[in-house]
Amino acid sequence: MIENPTKADGAALWRIARDSQKLDLNSPYAYLLWCRDFADTSVVARVDGDAVGFVIAYRRPSAPDTALVWQVAVDASQRGQGLAGALLDNLFTRLVADGVRHLETTITPDNKASIRLFTSFAERWGAELECTELFGSADFPDDGTRHEPEDLYRIGPLSPR
């Protein structure tokens, strides 16, 4: 089952993100707020009532026809079954019906799985994909670790399905 998250999902989304070992992990508080304040632009997948995957996104305030996907994560028990793509398709079917025409997301150049996910999304939706560097490594604070650059993937225009 795929549906909008509730604040009760915040802890599970944090756990799934942490266990992915790939995403920038936000605080548990951030996931709780996300599930409350951005539930309409996010989805969670459930198996037997438990959250097993999610997409969290928001509409860009300066470009309301664009939704930025912040994070996509799937529990290890569900990977390789197309769940991430199904989550994106479910969410964007609804968002496009409500006027969204572009998907944006940022991906580090070494995250091949995410690059494949969003490339396949563009192909399924018959939309163009543009990739440009959004944030270079030097844009991130020097905290003792080196953050990879973040490339902006922009997909669209998206048409209702």
C-alpha positions in Angstrom: 0.0 0.0 0.0 1.3 3.5 -0.9 -0.1 6.5 0.9 0.8 9.9 2.4 2.8 9.7 5.6 1.6 10.8 9.0 3.7 12.1 11.9 3.5 8.5 13.3 5.8 7.5 10.3 8.6 9.9 11.2 10.7 7.5 13.3 10.4 4.7 10.7 11.4 7.0 7.9 14.5 8.1 9.9 15.4 4.4 10.5 15.0 3.6 6.8 17.2 6.6 5.8 19.8 5.7 8.4 19.9 2.1 7.3 20.3 3.0 3.7 23.9 4.2 4.5 23.7 6.3 1.4 21.5 9.3 2.3 22.5 12.4 4.2 20.8 11.5 7.5 18.7 14.3 9.0 17.6 14.4 12.6 14.7 12.3 13.8 12.9 15.6 14.5 13.3 16.6 10.8 11.5 13.4 9.6 8.7 14.0 12.1 8.2 17.6 10.8 8.5 16.4 7.2 5.7 13.8 7.8 3.5 16.5 9.3 4.2 19.5 7.1 5.0 17.9 3.7 2.7 14.9 3.8 0.8 16.0 0.7 4.0 15.9 -1.4 5.4 12.7 0.1 4.5 9.0 0.1 5.2 6.0 2.2 5.0 2.3 1.2 3.7 -0.2 3.8 3.8 -4.0 4.1 1.7 -5.5 6.9 1.3 -1.9 8.3 5.0 -1.2 8.5 6.7 1.5 6.6 9.2 -0.1 4.1 10.0 2.8 1.8 9.4 6.5 1.2 9.7 9.5 -1.0 9.8 12.9 0.6 9.4 15.9 -1.6 8.1 19.5 -1.6 6.9 22.0 -4.2 9.4 24.8 -4.7 8.0 28.0 -3.4 9.5 30.1 -6.2 8.4 27.5 -8.8 5.2 25.8 -7.8 5.1 23.8 -11.0 8.2 22.0 -9.8 8.5 19.4 -7.0 11.9 18.7 -5.5 12.4 15.1 -4.4 14.5 15.4 -1.2 15.0 11.7 -0.4 14.0 8.3 -1.7 14.7 5.2 0.5 13.6 1.6 0.6 14.1 -0.9 3.4 16.7 -3.5 2.6 14.0 -6.2 2.7 12.2 -4.6 -0.2 15.0 -3.5 -2.5 15.3 -4.7 -6.1 11.5 -5.1 -6.5 10.8 -1.7 -8.2 9.3 -0.1 -5.1 11.2 3.2 -5.4 9.9 3.6 -9.0 6.4 2.7 -7.9 6.6 5.3 -5.1 7.8 8.0 -7.5 5.1 7.1 -10.1 2.3 7.2 -7.4 3.4 10.5 -6.0 3.9 12.2 -9.3 0.7 11.0 -10.8 -1.1 12.9 -8.1 1.3 16.0 -8.2 1.0 16.3 -12.0 -2.8 16.2 -11.8 -2.4 19.1 -9.4 -0.2 21.2 -11.8 3.4 20.0 -11.2 5.2 19.8 -14.5 8.8 19.2 -13.4 10.6 16.9 -11.0 13.9 18.1 -9.6 16.3 16.1 -7.4 20.0 16.3 -6.5 22.2 13.2 -6.7 25.9 12.8 -6.0 27.8 11.5 -9.1 28.7 8.2 -7.4 25.1 7.3 -6.6 24.5 5.1 -9.6 21.3 3.5 -8.2 19.6 6.9 -7.8 20.8 8.0 -11.3 19.2 4.8 -12.7 16.0 5.4 -10.7 15.5 8.9 -12.1 16.7 8.1 -15.6 14.1 5.3 -15.7 11.4 7.7 -14.3 12.1 10.1 -17.1 11.9 7.3 -19.7 8.6 5.9 -18.2 7.1 9.4 -18.3 8.4 10.3 -21.8 10.1 13.4 -20.4 13.5 15.0 -20.9 16.2 14.8 -18.3 18.8 17.6 -17.8 21.7 17.2 -15.4 23.8 20.2 -14.2 26.0 20.7 -11.1 24.1 22.5 -8.4 26.4 22.4 -5.5 30.2 21.8 -5.8 32.2 20.2 -2.9 33.4 23.7 -2.0 29.9 24.8 -1.3 29.6 22.6 1.7 31.0 23.5 5.1 34.4 22.1 6.1 33.4 19.7 8.8 36.3 17.3 8.4 34.6 15.3 5.8 34.4 15.9 2.0 30.9 16.1 0.7 30.6 15.0 -2.9 29.1 17.5 -5.4 25.3 17.4 -5.8 24.1 17.4 -9.4 20.7 18.7 -10.2 18.5 16.4 -12.2 15.5 18.2 -13.8 12.9 16.0 -15.5 10.0 17.4 -17.5 7.7 18.6 -18.8 5.5 15.9 -17.1 2.0 15.4 -18.5 -1.0 13.8 -16.7 -1.2 10.1 -17.1 
